[in-house]
């Protein structure tokens, strides 16, 4: 169970590293415009906010990888960062787009459940 939990936690971390790349480097590019459904004008006006959000996603990814790298000693770290991802995903679903619930919050909830079961 621990291996499966760590695999899913790592997938959540990779997902957040992808969010970092989209928000910091591809926000105004065709990929970012397509993924987020943005107009070029809105992307240009909001790129600083998006980069800031991307940085936070990078911190979440780094924290999850840190927790996984510590093995069982990192369980509390994994739980903390997964809870951060889960809360951010729920907030995003309530305030921005319902699909955030499925893309961000659900994977975090699954990883959190598996992590708790492996402890």
C-alpha positions in Angstrom: 0.0 0.0 0.0 2.9 2.4 0.7 4.2 2.0 -2.8 0.8 2.8 -4.3 0.4 5.8 -2.0 3.8 7.2 -2.9 3.1 6.6 -6.6 -0.2 8.6 -6.4 1.5 11.3 -4.3 4.2 11.6 -6.9 1.6 11.8 -9.7 -0.1 14.7 -7.8 3.4 16.4 -7.5 3.9 15.9 -11.2 0.5 17.4 -11.9 1.4 20.5 -9.9 4.8 20.8 -11.6 2.8 20.8 -14.9 0.6 23.6 -13.4 3.7 25.5 -12.6 4.9 25.3 -16.2 1.6 26.2 -17.6 1.1 29.2 -15.3 4.7 30.5 -15.3 5.9 29.8 -18.8 3.0 28.9 -21.1 0.3 31.3 -19.9 0.4 33.5 -23.0 1.4 30.7 -25.4 -1.1 28.6 -27.4 -0.9 25.7 -24.9 -1.8 27.9 -21.9 -4.5 29.8 -23.8 -6.0 26.5 -24.9 -5.8 24.7 -21.5 -7.2 27.6 -19.5 -9.6 28.9 -22.3 -8.1 32.4 -22.2 -8.0 35.2 -24.7 -4.6 36.7 -25.5 -5.7 40.0 -24.0 -6.7 38.4 -20.7 -3.6 36.3 -20.6 -1.4 39.3 -21.0 -3.2 41.3 -18.4 -3.1 38.4 -15.8 0.3 36.9 -16.5 1.9 38.2 -13.3 -0.9 36.7 -11.2 -0.6 33.5 -13.1 3.1 33.3 -12.5 2.6 33.8 -8.8 0.0 31.1 -8.8 2.4 28.8 -10.7 5.1 29.4 -8.1 2.7 28.3 -5.3 2.0 25.1 -7.3 5.7 24.5 -7.5 6.0 24.8 -3.7 3.2 22.2 -3.4 5.0 19.9 -5.8 8.3 20.3 -4.0 6.7 19.6 -0.6 5.1 16.4 -1.9 8.4 15.2 -3.5 10.1 16.0 -0.2 7.6 13.9 1.7 8.0 11.0 -0.7 11.8 11.2 -0.6 11.7 10.7 3.2 9.8 7.4 3.0 7.7 6.6 6.0 9.3 9.5 7.9 7.7 11.9 5.4 4.1 10.8 6.0 3.2 13.9 8.0 4.8 16.1 5.3 2.8 14.3 2.6 -0.4 14.7 4.6 0.2 18.4 5.1 0.9 19.2 1.5 -2.0 16.9 0.2 -4.4 18.8 2.5 -3.1 22.1 1.1 -3.7 20.8 -2.4 -7.2 19.5 -1.4 -8.2 22.8 0.1 -6.9 24.7 -2.8 -8.8 22.4 -5.2 -12.0 22.8 -3.3 -11.6 26.5 -3.2 -10.8 26.7 -6.9 -13.8 24.6 -7.7 -16.1 26.9 -5.7 -14.6 30.1 -7.0 -13.2 29.5 -10.5 -14.2 26.3 -12.3 -15.9 23.1 -11.2 -13.4 21.0 -13.2 -10.7 21.9 -10.7 -12.5 19.6 -8.2 -11.7 16.7 -10.5 -8.3 17.8 -11.8 -6.8 18.9 -8.5 -8.9 18.0 -5.5 -9.8 14.5 -6.4 -6.3 13.2 -7.1 -5.2 14.8 -3.8 -8.0 13.2 -1.9 -7.2 9.8 -3.3 -3.5 10.2 -2.5 -4.4 11.4 1.0 -6.6 8.3 1.6 -3.9 6.0 0.3 -1.3 7.7 2.4 -3.5 7.4 5.5 -4.2 3.7 4.8 -0.5 3.0 4.4 0.5 4.6 7.8 
